[in-house]
Each structure stands twice: as C-alpha cells, then as structure tokens.
Amino acid sequence: MKIRTRNICNTLAIPCIYIVALGWHATSYAQAPTELPAEIYTPTLRMDYTLALVSEPNLSKPNLDKPNAEANNAEIKRNNDKLRETNKVTEVSNQPSLKTTPTSIRMTYESLSLPAGEKMGMLGGDLLFNVSDNMRLGVGSYGAVRGERGGFITLGVEGEMQHRLSQNWLSHAGLFVGAGGGRGGYTLSGGGLMLRGDVGLTYETAGYGNLGFGVSHVRFPSGVITSTQPYINYELPFNTLLSPSWQDKPLNANNERVDPIQSGQNEFALVSRYYKIPSSAVRDNGQPQSSSLKLLGVEWLSYLDDRWFLKVESEGAMGGENTGYMQILLGGGYRLPLTRSTAIKLHTTVGPAGGGGADTGGGILLDTGIALQQNLTQHTALELSVSDVRAPSKSFEALSLGLKLNYQFGLPSVSNQAISWNALNDFDAQKMRVRVANQTYFKADPQWRGVFVDKPVSNLGVQMDYFISPNLFITGQGLAAYAGKAGAYMVGEVGLGTKWAITDNWFVESEALLGAAGGGGLRVGGGLVAQGNASIGYQITDSLSILATAGRMQAIKGDFKANVAGVSLAYQFTGFAAK
C-alpha cells in the first residue's frame, strides 16, 4: 500500500486556514435558512465539514441554500467519509518508525615485523556499526596465519572515522584497542595490551563490497612488538535493525500491516568438540602430542537463501594437555533437508588457531565436515558433526566429533529505508545489551599461576546479554589479558544472569558462568573454568549504564583460583526476531 504524506508548509498553514474557515462558517450560519433541520448546523457537523474542505480541496461543497435537507445531509456524510479515509492514511504515515543501522563485516591482512627479522602474518576481522555519518564503532579480533606464531590471537574494540572524497572513494582513520598474545608468551606481548592505529582509503564497488588499503602501526606497550606496515582489507556492507534503549511497540501504533518485512534465517549454537589426534602429530617443541583434546565454544550461522549459509565459530580448550589452545574459524556450507525436521549440513571453514603447544605453524587451520541436524522444537535443534581438522603447514591434525545445541531464529531483512513498527508485526522486540568490560584477577591460591604469582592479571573484553525476561538474561563473554605479565591468557564463558531494580536508576545483578580459559601461565588445568559475579549498576541514560563487579573464578581441575573485581560500560538496545 502506498503511504501518503503531507508537506511541512501545508501542515503549518492549517491553523491559519482553520481561522478563516471558521469565520466563513459563522457568516453562513447566521444566514442559514431556518427551514432546514437544525442538526445540519450543529457545531460538530460544521467543524467536520471544515476539516473535510481543508484536507481535500476537491470535495464537493454542499449548497446550504438548498431546501432539500436530505440531500445536504447526504453530501456532508460523503465528505466526512472521505475525510476519515484521508486521516486514516495520514495516521499510518505518521506511525513511529525505526532507522536501520549501516553495518559492515571487514577482513584485514597485514604482516608484522618482529624482533630478529621475523615476520608474522595477521588476519583481522571486525564487526562495525555506523553511529553517525562519519563514525563507526565495533568489535574485532586479530590472529596469526603466517610465520611461526600460530595461536597468537587478540580481541578488542574498534573505532573509525570516515570522510567521503567522492561518490566511490572514502578516507578513514581507525584505532583498535585489544588484548591477547600467544606463542612467545609475555616475552613477546608483555601484559597483552595491543594498540593498532591505521589510515587508508576505501573504494566502494557496485554491489560487490568495499576494497581498502593503507598503513597501520601496531604496538604492544609492555612487550617487544612495534611494527609499521601496509595492509589490505575487504568489507561487506549491509543494514541491521537495532533500536537504541529497550523498546516495545508504541501504544499509538495501530495493527494495520504496511509492507511486511521478510526475515533471514539464522542459527546460534553452543558447541562441544572432541579432537582425536593421530600419533603422527607432535607438539610445537617436537615432543609427543597427546591423543585427544576437548573444546567448548559457540557458533553463528546466517543463511544466504534456504540452503546456503555463512558461519563463524570460536572454541577454546577445556580438556586435554593443550591448555590455552584457541581457534576462530570462518566459512560457509550447504544445508540439505531430508524431512521437515531433519537435514544434512556440509561445511568448510578456515581461520587462525593454535596455542597450548599445538603444532599449527603459522596459525592457519582448515576444517571440512558433515553434520546431521534434528529439530527438537520450532526453534531448537540438536546437531552431530564429524570433520577433518588440519594445519596445512605443520603436523597438527585431528578427527573432530561435535555436539551442538542450536537456537534457530529469523532476523529482519532490511535496506537503508526506515521501517514502520506496523511492518514488524511478525517480529518480537528483543531486549539486548553489550558490555565493554575490565576484570582484574587477584591471587586466591599461592599456586594460581606459574610465574609472577603476586601480580594481579587485568583483562579487557566484551560481554553480550540477551534478556529472556525483565529479570533473567543469557550471557556470553570473551576477555583477554592486557596487564600483569600474562599476555596470551584468554577466556570465553557462557551462563545465566539476573537483574533487579533497586530504584529508578540503581540495580543489582548476579551471574553464573562456565567456560574455557588458558594461556599466560595461569594454572587452569585442562581449561574448564567456572565464575560467579555480583554487580551493582547505575542507569546513566535510557541506553547507557555502568556496573561495578565483584566475583570469584576458579579452574574445575587446576590450581587457578582468583578473586575478581571489575567495571563495565553497558549499552542497551532492542533487536528483532521473527515470532
């Protein structure tokens, strides 16, 4: 349905027209024939006729001098019916709308210069959201894929300023603040803090993404890495529907459907993997490699159509002798339905991996496999997978057996046009929150780390929360060390949390988390860790809040025990998922 709108000039003119029109009607009322029925000249009817005349100049004007009162009543009724239809259209056009957010996935490659002439090729991935015409914010990760530093991985936050030079060219300058490290430990990355600045140019193609190039400078302030180098990147732009703060459908939004929005299918999964490693694989120091490795992580799939999909996954060691091993894999696949509830999935992924002594060479890992997916409910499924995993440049390889619990949902497929709330009748508003967090670990056991036992370890990371009710949320978190001589330590956890209001602005929270951790000399055993947190928060605005956290974290099988103190800045927003 085509929506009609009125221009600003006409809107501002309406009060003046009303004054003139009412004056004209007062004169007509004084001269009205007394033989006509009185109800024709009631103030309500005469005001209705004025509105109809102003809103639609082409409406017929009743002849008030006619002796036929019945004909006059009929003409006035027809005009009022037209007016109501016009106002109905205008009401739809005035419904609250939501602006879409320009979003980009970006892949970057560059080669860092390390001491003694060593080179380390780094692959970066960023998810960026436009917060204004010239500024973007997001999260990112960089991992080694070439050289001898497989497992060197960092996580962090990204900011970028852009300036359009022409129709297709933009200049940009960005800053990444992250934490992490890997093979080489604290002697290479120090505490783990990574700073990366860049300047460059971007060329926007017609429908094939954006190509970029420039110069970056990477520095680990407490380590030995300082490097300036050129880079290239590829960027895939799209639009997402995210609304600031937590919102429900406005009370003044009606139920009339207006250009319903289509949904794109997505899947989110909790992943458990078991690697069966052959005897031909060795550790990165040449010593024998253990025959198994257990991993825990998460996976996200986004379907391009009803069969083909893209996916990204991340897992870390939670059992075995490769504590600190981590992998981040990106790729795609094909889903073949067998029945209404059963399907086969084929996939191929590639990405940075290593750590914990795994012999992955420069860091590239390939994963190709097949999975059987069985739906349990409309939105949940169980998946069993088998795949071949190998590092092309070195000896690490494994037969992977995986178990996944999927949650299936649809996201709005949107362009750069604003979306009316009435077009979202098939979607539920989802209350979500992202937190940029700092957490510091303090010794709670004399054997909690192998070296520097009296130094606390500070971590930087991102936490994502999905509220399933006003007081209960599911959370996923990833953090990496940036201070405390624990470069290369990382942790990823999932869990449940509760939130309760104390006053209009103050609130308290609690969390119970389980995940995988390792690296940096922290004695986490096989890597499986548990954490409990309590927080107090203050709501600064409808979208922003700040939290102070105290907690306890320890390894399930290991000497690592730490008291946790943290602070985080949280941004609340509304997403939309198909009903």
C-alpha positions as CSV (number, residue, x, y, z in Angstrom):
1,M,0.0,0.0,0.0
2,K,1.3,3.4,-0.9
3,I,1.5,5.8,2.0
4,R,0.5,9.4,1.5
5,T,2.2,12.2,3.4
6,R,1.7,16.0,3.7
7,N,4.4,18.6,3.3
8,I,5.6,20.9,6.1
9,C,4.2,24.0,4.5
10,N,0.7,22.7,4.4
11,T,0.9,21.5,7.9
12,L,2.0,24.9,9.2
13,A,-0.8,26.6,7.2
14,I,-3.6,24.5,8.7
15,P,-4.1,26.7,11.8
16,C,-4.5,29.8,9.7
17,I,-6.9,28.1,7.3
18,Y,-9.0,26.9,10.3
19,I,-9.4,30.6,11.4
20,V,-10.6,31.7,8.0
21,A,-12.8,28.7,7.5
22,L,-14.5,29.1,10.9
23,G,-15.1,32.8,10.2
24,W,-16.7,31.8,6.9
25,H,-18.9,29.3,8.6
26,A,-20.0,31.8,11.3
27,T,-21.3,34.0,8.5
28,S,-23.0,31.1,6.7
29,Y,-24.6,30.0,10.0
30,A,-26.2,33.5,10.5
31,Q,-27.7,33.4,7.0
32,A,-28.9,29.8,7.1
33,P,-32.5,29.1,6.1
34,T,-34.5,28.5,9.2
35,E,-36.5,25.7,7.5
36,L,-33.5,23.4,7.3
37,P,-33.1,20.8,10.1
38,A,-31.2,22.1,13.0
39,E,-28.8,19.2,13.1
40,I,-27.1,20.3,9.9
41,Y,-25.9,23.4,11.6
42,T,-24.6,21.8,14.8
43,P,-21.0,22.9,15.7
44,T,-19.8,19.3,15.3
45,L,-21.1,18.9,11.8
46,R,-19.8,22.3,10.7
47,M,-16.3,21.6,12.1
48,D,-16.3,18.2,10.3
49,Y,-17.2,20.0,7.1
50,T,-14.4,22.5,7.6
51,L,-11.8,19.7,8.1
52,A,-13.0,17.9,5.0
53,L,-12.8,21.1,3.0
54,V,-9.3,21.9,4.2
55,S,-8.0,18.3,3.8
56,E,-9.4,17.7,0.4
57,P,-10.0,20.7,-1.8
58,N,-11.7,18.5,-4.4
59,L,-14.6,17.5,-2.1
60,S,-18.0,18.8,-3.1
61,K,-19.4,21.8,-1.2
62,P,-22.9,21.3,0.0
63,N,-25.3,24.0,-1.1
64,L,-26.6,25.4,2.2
65,D,-29.3,27.4,0.4
66,K,-31.0,24.2,-0.9
67,P,-34.4,23.5,0.6
68,N,-33.6,19.7,0.3
69,A,-32.2,19.0,3.8
70,E,-31.9,15.3,3.0
71,A,-29.5,16.0,0.0
72,N,-27.4,18.3,2.1
73,N,-27.1,15.6,4.8
74,A,-26.0,13.1,2.2
75,E,-23.3,15.4,0.7
76,I,-21.9,16.1,4.2
77,K,-21.8,12.4,5.1
78,R,-19.9,11.6,1.8
79,N,-17.4,14.4,2.6
80,N,-16.9,13.2,6.2
81,D,-16.4,9.6,4.9
82,K,-13.7,10.8,2.5
83,L,-12.1,12.8,5.3
84,R,-12.0,9.8,7.6
85,E,-10.3,7.7,4.9
86,T,-7.8,10.5,4.3
87,N,-7.0,10.8,8.0
88,K,-6.6,7.0,8.2
89,V,-3.9,7.2,5.5
90,T,-2.2,10.1,7.2
91,E,-2.3,8.3,10.6
92,V,-0.5,5.3,9.0
93,S,2.1,7.6,7.6
94,N,2.6,9.2,11.0
95,Q,3.3,5.9,12.8
96,P,6.6,5.8,14.6
97,S,9.4,4.3,12.5
98,L,12.9,2.9,13.2
99,K,16.0,3.8,11.3
100,T,18.2,0.9,10.1
101,T,21.9,0.9,11.0
102,P,24.6,0.6,8.3
103,T,26.8,-2.3,9.4
104,S,30.0,-3.9,7.9
105,I,32.0,-7.1,8.3
106,R,35.6,-6.4,7.4
107,M,38.6,-8.7,6.9
108,T,42.1,-7.3,7.0
109,Y,45.6,-8.8,6.3
110,E,48.9,-7.3,7.2
111,S,52.4,-8.7,8.1
112,L,54.0,-7.5,11.4
113,S,57.8,-7.2,11.8
114,L,59.0,-9.0,15.0
115,P,62.5,-8.9,16.6
116,A,65.3,-10.7,14.8
117,G,63.8,-10.1,11.4
118,E,60.9,-12.5,12.0
119,K,57.6,-11.8,10.1
120,M,54.1,-12.7,11.4
121,G,51.1,-12.5,9.0
122,M,47.9,-11.4,10.8
123,L,44.3,-11.8,9.7
124,G,41.8,-9.4,11.3
125,G,38.1,-9.5,11.5
126,D,35.8,-6.6,12.6
127,L,32.1,-6.0,13.0
128,L,31.4,-2.3,12.7
129,F,28.3,-0.2,13.2
130,N,27.8,3.3,12.0
131,V,26.9,5.6,14.9
132,S,27.0,8.7,12.7
133,D,27.6,9.6,9.1
134,N,31.4,9.7,9.8
135,M,32.0,7.5,12.7
136,R,31.9,3.7,13.3
137,L,32.3,1.6,16.4
138,G,32.6,-2.2,16.8
139,V,34.5,-5.2,18.0
140,G,37.3,-7.1,16.4
141,S,40.0,-9.8,16.5
142,Y,43.4,-10.4,15.0
143,G,45.1,-13.7,14.7
144,A,48.4,-15.1,13.3
145,V,48.1,-17.0,10.0
146,R,51.6,-16.9,8.6
147,G,55.1,-17.4,10.2
148,E,55.8,-19.4,13.3
149,R,53.4,-17.9,15.8
150,G,50.2,-20.0,15.4
151,G,47.9,-19.2,18.3
152,F,48.8,-15.6,18.6
153,I,45.3,-14.1,18.9
154,T,43.9,-10.8,20.2
155,L,40.4,-9.5,21.0
156,G,39.3,-5.9,21.4
157,V,37.2,-2.9,20.4
158,E,37.5,-0.7,17.3
159,G,36.7,2.9,16.4
160,E,37.0,4.6,13.0
161,M,36.4,8.0,11.4
162,Q,35.5,8.3,7.7
163,H,35.4,11.1,5.2
164,R,33.8,10.8,1.8
165,L,36.1,12.1,-1.0
166,S,33.9,11.3,-4.0
167,Q,31.0,9.0,-5.0
168,N,33.1,5.9,-4.6
169,W,36.1,6.8,-2.5
170,L,36.4,7.4,1.2
171,S,39.4,8.1,3.5
172,H,39.4,6.6,7.0
173,A,41.5,6.6,10.2
174,G,40.9,3.9,12.9
175,L,42.1,2.8,16.3
176,F,41.9,-0.8,17.7
177,V,42.5,-1.4,21.5
178,G,42.8,-5.0,22.3
179,A,44.4,-7.7,24.4
180,G,45.9,-11.1,23.9
181,G,49.0,-12.8,22.6
182,G,50.1,-16.3,22.1
183,R,53.1,-18.3,21.2
184,G,56.0,-16.4,22.7
185,G,54.2,-15.6,25.9
186,Y,54.9,-12.5,27.9
187,T,58.3,-12.1,26.4
188,L,56.7,-11.2,23.1
189,S,53.4,-9.4,24.0
190,G,54.2,-8.5,27.6
191,G,51.0,-8.0,29.5
192,G,49.0,-8.4,26.3
193,L,47.8,-4.8,25.6
194,M,47.6,-4.2,21.8
195,L,47.2,-0.8,20.2
196,R,46.7,-0.6,16.4
197,G,46.2,2.7,14.5
198,D,45.6,2.9,10.8
199,V,44.9,5.4,7.9
200,G,43.8,4.5,4.4
201,L,41.4,4.7,1.5
202,T,38.3,2.6,0.7
203,Y,36.8,2.1,-2.7
204,E,33.0,1.2,-2.8
205,T,32.1,-1.1,-5.6
206,A,28.7,-1.5,-7.1
207,G,27.2,-4.5,-5.2
208,Y,30.5,-6.4,-4.6
209,G,31.6,-4.9,-1.3
210,N,34.4,-2.4,-0.5
211,L,38.1,-2.7,-1.1
212,G,40.6,-0.9,1.1
213,F,44.3,-0.3,1.7
214,G,46.5,1.8,3.9
215,V,49.2,1.8,6.5
216,S,48.9,0.6,10.1
217,H,51.1,0.9,13.2
218,V,50.9,-1.9,15.8
219,R,52.4,-1.7,19.3
220,F,52.4,-3.9,22.4
221,P,53.4,-1.3,25.0
222,S,54.6,-3.8,27.6
223,G,56.1,-6.2,25.1
224,V,58.6,-6.1,22.3
225,I,56.4,-5.7,19.2
226,T,56.5,-2.3,17.4
227,S,55.7,-2.5,13.7
228,T,54.5,-0.3,10.8
229,Q,53.3,-2.0,7.7
230,P,50.9,-1.7,4.7
231,Y,47.5,-3.6,4.9
232,I,44.7,-4.6,2.6
233,N,41.1,-5.3,3.5
234,Y,37.7,-6.3,2.1
235,E,34.4,-5.1,3.6
236,L,30.9,-6.4,3.2
237,P,28.3,-3.7,4.0
238,F,24.7,-4.4,4.9
239,N,22.0,-3.0,7.2
240,T,20.7,-4.1,10.6
241,L,17.6,-3.1,12.5
242,L,18.7,-2.1,16.0
243,S,16.9,0.4,18.2
244,P,18.6,2.4,21.0
245,S,17.5,1.5,24.5
246,W,14.8,-1.1,25.3
247,Q,11.6,-0.5,23.4
248,D,8.2,-2.2,22.9
249,K,5.7,-1.5,20.2
250,P,4.4,2.1,20.7
251,L,0.9,2.5,22.1
252,N,-0.1,4.7,19.2
253,A,1.0,2.1,16.6
254,N,-2.1,0.5,15.0
255,N,-2.4,-3.1,13.8
256,E,-2.6,-2.3,10.1
257,R,0.0,-4.1,8.0
258,V,2.3,-1.9,6.0
259,D,4.8,-3.6,3.7
260,P,5.7,-6.6,6.0
261,I,9.4,-7.2,6.4
262,Q,10.8,-10.5,5.3
263,S,13.1,-12.5,7.7
264,G,16.5,-14.1,7.1
265,Q,17.2,-17.4,8.9
266,N,20.0,-17.6,11.5
267,E,21.3,-20.1,14.0
268,F,23.2,-19.7,17.2
269,A,24.8,-22.8,18.8
270,L,26.6,-23.9,21.9
271,V,29.4,-26.2,20.7
272,S,31.3,-29.1,22.3
273,R,34.1,-30.8,20.3
274,Y,36.3,-33.8,20.8
275,Y,39.5,-34.0,18.8
276,K,41.0,-37.4,18.2
277,I,44.7,-36.7,17.3
278,P,46.8,-39.2,15.4
279,S,50.3,-40.3,16.7
280,S,51.9,-38.5,13.7
281,A,51.2,-35.1,15.3
282,V,53.7,-33.6,17.6
283,R,53.8,-30.5,19.9
284,D,55.4,-27.3,18.6
285,N,58.6,-28.2,20.6
286,G,58.9,-31.6,18.9
287,Q,57.6,-33.6,21.9
288,P,54.8,-36.1,21.6
289,Q,51.3,-34.7,21.3
290,S,48.5,-36.1,23.5
291,S,45.9,-38.2,21.6
292,S,42.8,-36.0,22.5
293,L,41.6,-32.5,23.0
294,K,38.2,-31.3,24.3
295,L,36.9,-27.8,23.3
296,L,33.9,-25.6,24.2
297,G,32.6,-22.7,22.2
298,V,29.9,-21.0,20.2
299,E,28.8,-20.8,16.5
300,W,26.7,-18.4,14.4
301,L,25.2,-19.3,11.0
302,S,23.5,-16.8,8.7
303,Y,21.6,-18.2,5.6
304,L,22.0,-16.6,2.2
305,D,18.9,-18.4,1.0
306,D,17.1,-21.6,2.1
307,R,20.2,-23.8,1.6
308,W,23.5,-21.9,1.5
309,F,24.9,-20.3,4.7
310,L,27.9,-18.4,6.1
311,K,29.3,-19.3,9.6
312,V,31.7,-18.2,12.2
313,E,32.7,-20.1,15.3
314,S,35.2,-19.9,18.1
315,E,36.3,-22.6,20.6
316,G,38.9,-23.0,23.3
317,A,40.4,-26.0,25.1
318,M,38.6,-27.2,28.2
319,G,40.2,-30.7,28.5
320,G,43.5,-32.4,27.5
321,E,47.1,-31.3,27.6
322,N,46.8,-28.3,25.2
323,T,45.6,-25.7,27.7
324,G,45.4,-22.3,26.0
325,Y,44.5,-23.7,22.6
326,M,42.0,-21.5,20.7
327,Q,40.5,-21.3,17.2
328,I,38.4,-18.8,15.3
329,L,37.0,-20.2,12.0
330,L,35.1,-18.5,9.2
331,G,33.5,-20.2,6.2
332,G,30.3,-21.5,4.7
333,G,28.2,-24.5,3.8
334,Y,25.1,-26.1,2.4
335,R,22.0,-27.5,4.2
336,L,20.1,-30.3,2.6
337,P,16.7,-31.1,4.1
338,L,15.8,-34.8,4.4
339,T,12.5,-34.4,6.1
340,R,10.6,-31.5,7.6
341,S,12.7,-31.8,10.8
342,T,15.9,-33.5,9.7
343,A,18.7,-32.1,7.5
344,I,22.3,-32.8,6.5
345,K,24.8,-29.9,6.6
346,L,28.2,-29.7,4.7
347,H,30.7,-27.1,5.7
348,T,34.3,-25.8,5.1
349,T,35.9,-23.2,7.4
350,V,39.4,-21.6,7.8
351,G,41.0,-19.3,10.3
352,P,43.7,-18.7,13.0
353,A,44.3,-21.4,15.6
354,G,46.9,-22.6,18.0
355,G,48.4,-22.1,21.4
356,G,48.8,-24.7,24.2
357,G,51.7,-26.3,22.4
358,A,49.6,-27.3,19.3
359,D,51.8,-27.5,16.2
360,T,49.8,-25.2,13.9
361,G,52.8,-23.5,12.4
362,G,51.8,-20.0,11.1
363,G,48.3,-20.5,12.5
364,I,46.1,-21.4,9.6
365,L,43.6,-24.2,10.4
366,L,41.2,-25.9,7.9
367,D,38.0,-27.7,8.9
368,T,35.8,-29.6,6.5
369,G,32.9,-31.8,7.6
370,I,29.4,-33.1,7.6
371,A,26.6,-32.9,10.2
372,L,23.2,-34.3,10.9
373,Q,20.7,-31.8,12.3
374,Q,17.5,-32.8,14.0
375,N,14.9,-30.2,15.1
376,L,13.5,-30.7,18.6
377,T,11.0,-27.8,18.5
378,Q,10.2,-24.9,16.2
379,H,13.3,-23.0,17.3
380,T,15.7,-25.6,18.7
381,A,17.7,-28.4,17.2
382,L,20.4,-30.9,18.1
383,E,23.4,-31.5,15.7
384,L,26.0,-34.2,15.5
385,S,29.1,-33.4,13.3
386,V,32.2,-35.2,12.0
387,S,35.0,-33.2,10.4
388,D,38.6,-33.3,9.4
389,V,40.8,-30.7,11.0
390,R,44.4,-29.9,10.0
391,A,47.1,-27.2,9.9
392,P,48.4,-27.3,6.3
393,S,51.9,-26.0,7.3
394,K,52.6,-28.3,10.2
395,S,51.8,-31.7,11.9
396,F,48.6,-30.8,13.8
397,E,45.5,-32.7,12.6
398,A,42.5,-34.4,14.1
399,L,39.2,-36.2,13.6
400,S,36.6,-33.9,15.1
401,L,33.4,-35.1,16.7
402,G,31.0,-32.4,17.6
403,L,27.7,-31.9,19.5
404,K,25.8,-28.7,19.1
405,L,22.6,-27.3,20.6
406,N,21.1,-24.9,18.1
407,Y,18.7,-22.0,18.5
408,Q,17.1,-21.0,15.2
409,F,15.6,-17.6,14.6
410,G,14.8,-15.0,11.9
411,L,16.2,-11.5,11.7
412,P,14.6,-8.7,9.6
413,S,15.9,-8.3,6.1
414,V,16.2,-4.6,5.7
415,S,17.7,-1.9,3.4
416,N,18.6,1.6,4.3
417,Q,15.0,2.8,4.5
418,A,13.3,3.5,7.8
419,I,10.9,0.7,9.0
420,S,7.4,1.3,10.4
421,W,6.5,-0.5,13.6
422,N,3.5,-1.8,11.7
423,A,5.8,-3.7,9.3
424,L,7.2,-5.6,12.3
425,N,4.0,-7.4,13.4
426,D,5.7,-10.7,12.6
427,F,8.7,-9.9,14.9
428,D,9.2,-9.7,18.6
429,A,11.3,-6.9,20.1
430,Q,14.3,-8.5,21.9
431,K,15.9,-6.7,24.8
432,M,19.7,-6.9,24.5
433,R,22.9,-5.4,26.0
434,V,26.6,-5.2,25.1
435,R,29.2,-4.5,27.8
436,V,32.8,-3.4,27.4
437,A,34.4,-4.8,30.5
438,N,37.6,-4.7,32.5
439,Q,38.2,-7.5,35.0
440,T,41.2,-7.9,37.3
441,Y,42.1,-11.2,38.9
442,F,43.7,-11.2,42.4
443,K,45.5,-14.2,43.9
444,A,43.3,-16.6,45.9
445,D,45.7,-19.5,45.8
446,P,49.5,-19.5,46.1
447,Q,49.7,-21.8,43.0
448,W,47.3,-19.9,40.9
449,R,49.9,-19.1,38.2
450,G,53.3,-20.5,37.2
451,V,55.2,-17.2,37.3
452,F,54.7,-13.7,38.8
453,V,52.4,-15.2,41.4
454,D,51.9,-11.9,43.3
455,K,50.9,-9.9,40.2
456,P,47.2,-9.4,39.5
457,V,46.1,-10.0,36.0
458,S,43.9,-7.4,34.2
459,N,41.7,-8.4,31.3
460,L,39.8,-6.5,28.6
461,G,36.7,-7.9,26.9
462,V,33.2,-7.8,25.5
463,Q,30.1,-9.3,27.1
464,M,26.8,-9.8,25.2
465,D,23.5,-10.2,27.1
466,Y,20.1,-11.4,25.8
467,F,17.2,-10.8,28.2
468,I,14.6,-13.7,28.1
469,S,12.5,-11.8,30.8
470,P,12.8,-8.5,32.6
471,N,14.9,-10.1,35.3
472,L,16.7,-13.0,33.6
473,F,19.3,-13.0,30.8
474,I,21.7,-15.3,29.0
475,T,25.2,-14.0,28.6
476,G,28.3,-14.8,26.6
477,Q,31.7,-13.2,27.4
478,G,35.2,-13.1,25.9
479,L,38.2,-11.5,27.7
480,A,41.9,-11.4,27.2
481,A,44.8,-10.2,29.4
482,Y,46.4,-6.8,28.8
483,A,48.4,-6.3,32.1
484,G,50.1,-8.5,34.7
485,K,52.7,-10.3,32.6
486,A,50.0,-12.8,31.4
487,G,49.9,-12.0,27.6
488,A,48.2,-14.8,25.7
489,Y,45.7,-15.5,28.5
490,M,42.1,-15.7,27.2
491,V,38.8,-16.8,28.5
492,G,35.3,-17.4,26.9
493,E,32.3,-18.1,29.0
494,V,28.5,-18.5,28.8
495,G,25.9,-18.5,31.5
496,L,22.8,-17.1,33.1
497,G,22.3,-13.8,35.0
498,T,19.6,-12.0,36.9
499,K,18.9,-8.2,37.2
500,W,16.8,-6.5,39.8
501,A,15.9,-2.8,40.2
502,I,16.5,-1.1,43.5
503,T,15.4,2.4,42.5
504,D,14.6,4.1,39.1
505,N,18.4,4.3,38.4
506,W,20.1,1.7,40.7
507,F,20.0,-2.0,40.1
508,V,21.9,-5.2,41.2
509,E,22.9,-8.3,39.2
510,S,24.3,-11.7,39.6
511,E,25.9,-14.2,37.1
512,A,26.9,-17.9,37.0
513,L,29.3,-18.7,34.2
514,L,31.1,-21.7,32.7
515,G,33.7,-21.7,30.0
516,A,37.2,-22.4,28.7
517,A,40.4,-20.5,29.6
518,G,44.1,-20.8,29.2
519,G,47.4,-19.2,28.4
520,G,49.6,-16.6,30.1
521,G,50.9,-19.1,32.7
522,L,47.7,-19.3,34.6
523,R,47.2,-22.8,36.0
524,V,43.7,-23.7,34.7
525,G,44.3,-27.4,34.3
526,G,42.5,-28.7,31.2
527,G,41.0,-25.3,30.7
528,L,37.4,-25.6,32.1
529,V,36.6,-22.8,34.5
530,A,33.6,-21.5,36.5
531,Q,32.9,-18.0,37.7
532,G,30.3,-16.3,39.8
533,N,29.7,-12.5,39.9
534,A,27.7,-10.0,41.8
535,S,27.3,-6.4,40.4
536,I,25.7,-3.1,41.3
537,G,24.8,-0.7,38.5
538,Y,23.6,2.8,37.7
539,Q,21.4,3.7,34.7
540,I,23.0,6.8,33.2
541,T,20.6,7.2,30.3
542,D,17.9,5.0,28.7
543,S,20.8,3.3,26.7
544,L,23.9,3.6,28.9
545,S,24.7,2.2,32.3
546,I,27.8,1.5,34.4
547,L,28.4,-1.6,36.6
548,A,30.9,-2.4,39.3
549,T,31.5,-6.2,39.8
550,A,33.0,-8.5,42.4
551,G,33.3,-12.2,41.9
552,R,35.2,-15.5,42.2
553,M,36.7,-17.6,39.4
554,Q,38.5,-21.0,39.5
555,A,39.5,-23.9,37.4
556,I,37.5,-27.1,37.7
557,K,40.7,-29.2,37.5
558,G,43.6,-26.9,38.3
559,D,45.2,-24.7,40.9
560,F,43.8,-21.4,39.5
561,K,41.7,-19.6,41.9
562,A,41.1,-15.8,41.8
563,N,39.0,-13.1,43.3
564,V,37.6,-10.8,40.6
565,A,37.0,-7.1,40.6
566,G,35.6,-5.4,37.5
567,V,33.9,-2.4,35.9
568,S,32.0,-2.3,32.7
569,L,30.1,0.2,30.5
570,A,26.9,-1.2,29.1
571,Y,24.8,-0.2,26.1
572,Q,21.2,-1.3,25.9
573,F,19.4,-1.8,22.6
574,T,16.5,-3.6,21.0
575,G,16.8,-6.2,18.3
576,F,14.1,-8.0,16.5
577,A,13.5,-11.7,15.9
578,A,10.7,-13.5,13.9
579,K,7.9,-14.9,16.0
